[in-house]
Amino acid sequence: MLLSRFLPRTDFTSYEDFKQNYRVAIPDNFNFAFDVVDEWAKTDAEKKALVWCDDHGGEKTLTFREISLLSNKAANFFLHIGLKKGDAVMLILRRRWEFWVCAVALCKLGVVFIPASMQLTHKDIAYRVNKANAKTILHVNDAFVNSQIARALPDCPALKPTISVGAADFAQDSNPDVYRAPIHFNTEIERFSDEFLRPAGDGATKNEDVMFLYFTSGTTGMPKMVRHNYTHPLGQIVTAKYWQQVRDGKLHMTVSDSGWAKFGWGKIYGQWICGAVIFAYDMDKFVAAKLLEKLEEYKVATFCAPPTMLRFMLLEDIKKYDLSSIAHCCIAGEPLNPEVFNQWRAMTGLKLYEGFGQTESSVLIANFQWFKPKPGSMGKPSPLYDIDIIDGDGNPCGDGDEGEIVVRNIDKGLPCGLFTGYYNDKALTEAVFANGNYNTGDVAWRDSDGYYWFVGRSDDVIKCSGYRIGPFEVESALIEHEAVIECAVTAAPDPTRGQVVKATVVLRKEFAPSDALKKELQEHVKKVTAPYKYPRIIEFVDELPKTVSGKIKRAEIRAANAAKE
């Protein structure tokens, strides 16, 4: 079993045993492409790696051997067009099966890759290309993406011709300035050999080399470049085996677009190290009924999705779908409302195991197999990290007291899975790696049983008339009301109180917006939680702004609130 090469011990008797004795044996010059993908290809040529489908009848199954050979072809192609170790490439590939081939190929070459969302506009693309000095863009052949790249090109003078995947016919929108068709990946790689020798000497990757960069947007300032090195995939073993509980040879599905860190959490690294088969559904748009159909049709064994998606799945007649193949369910991306936990369990018989982490990390805190999840709690710390909660003066918080989540003792060595800093930003790196800690910027509290409870981003916490109010508790209270499908709680400016609680609410179709309903929701929150936390402002909307992976864009709502001041 490949996993035993990296874990001296894989089975544990309790959470305490797991926390104290989990160890990762990190090889010298570890390279995920050669040491995992190619090793599986050698030891079990027919072992499935990826099952892919889309909304248009497309379907593809690839073994590890096929991924290995295709990635060799791709690596030779990338070399031919001038890419080399240390160069950077942006990937806008949605959930196309080619992403896995390209990611493995670039890893073999030591080329830094930058996952990016299909939602990026031309300004976003130009900023990222220039900030990271990207040499080219690998992208889906999509009219919107093509047009945005075309508009970005004049501001990216160093960019080589771009490379498209998918259909060979170039997709254009109505923009007359759309540039000429790029190089077609699927056609070009067939010209190249499927043999590729592992580079040696200066051409070989080292553990401390930059493997990939994520751009992550904060609430202020331009996006930051999160830098991960070649040991990062080994940090995702905890994520896959002990939180998601993936099964060797069984299908695992994490719902995420390839442009987000959750893709790395759930759709490639830890899962393939553990021998699981990635199930990738390249959906045009999230439709709850279609996702449920895919889970039933392909007999997915383990499943991870954000709570927002589960809420919409719960509006369907779940009992008409055979989900008996699913043995374990996880959620991440945003906090889990207890109401969703209870409804999902009632409908499916499955508990939801929440996990918490960041673009900067693997799973930091999670509900693991040795203890019962408490609905709404993130769980307990991963054994990779020395987690604590500190107050504004850097002192440890007692049980029940809110503070900032930190990873301690990073000055003694960064845990594998944790980022190595912000690329080309020494000042920001030093700011978050202060006093021997990594300061996450997330606020939480710990109960007397050692469970952690999320409050919000430090900049999400609402400060109203001297009170500190975490948005999650108010959202959970609102979700319990029968009229509410989903909601986002944010701060709104107030001349008297500084800030007040605002709830942006999506109603079920049988309810209509009214002042009476606003009052009813406010009274409901006062009864469910502390009265001072009730939303003084309620706005009804048809939908909430979200990322393609279903995560609510609270920063966008906050910006809109500020603009209305």
Secondary structure by P-SEA (a helix, b strand, c coil): ccccccccccccccaaaaacccccccccccccccccaaaaaaaccccccbbbbccccbbbbbcaaaaaaaaaaaaaaaaaacccccbbbbbccccccaaaaaaaaaaaacbbbbbbbccccaaaaaaaaaaaccccccccccaaaaaaaaaaccccccccbbbbccccccccccccccccccccaaaaaaacccccccccccccccccccccccccccccccbbbbbbcccccccccccccccccccccbbbbbbcccccccccccccaaaaaabbbbbbbbcccccaaaaaaaaaaacccbbbbcaaaaaaaaaccccccccccccbbbbccbbbbaaaaaaaaaaccbbbbbbbbcccccccccccccccccccccccccccccccccccccccccccbbbbbbbccccccccccccccccccaaaaaaaaccccccccccccccccbbbbbccccccccccccbbbbaaaaaaaaaaccccccbbbbbbbbccccbbbbbbccccccccccaaaaaaaaaaaaaaccccccccbbbbbcccccccccccaaaaaaaaaaaac
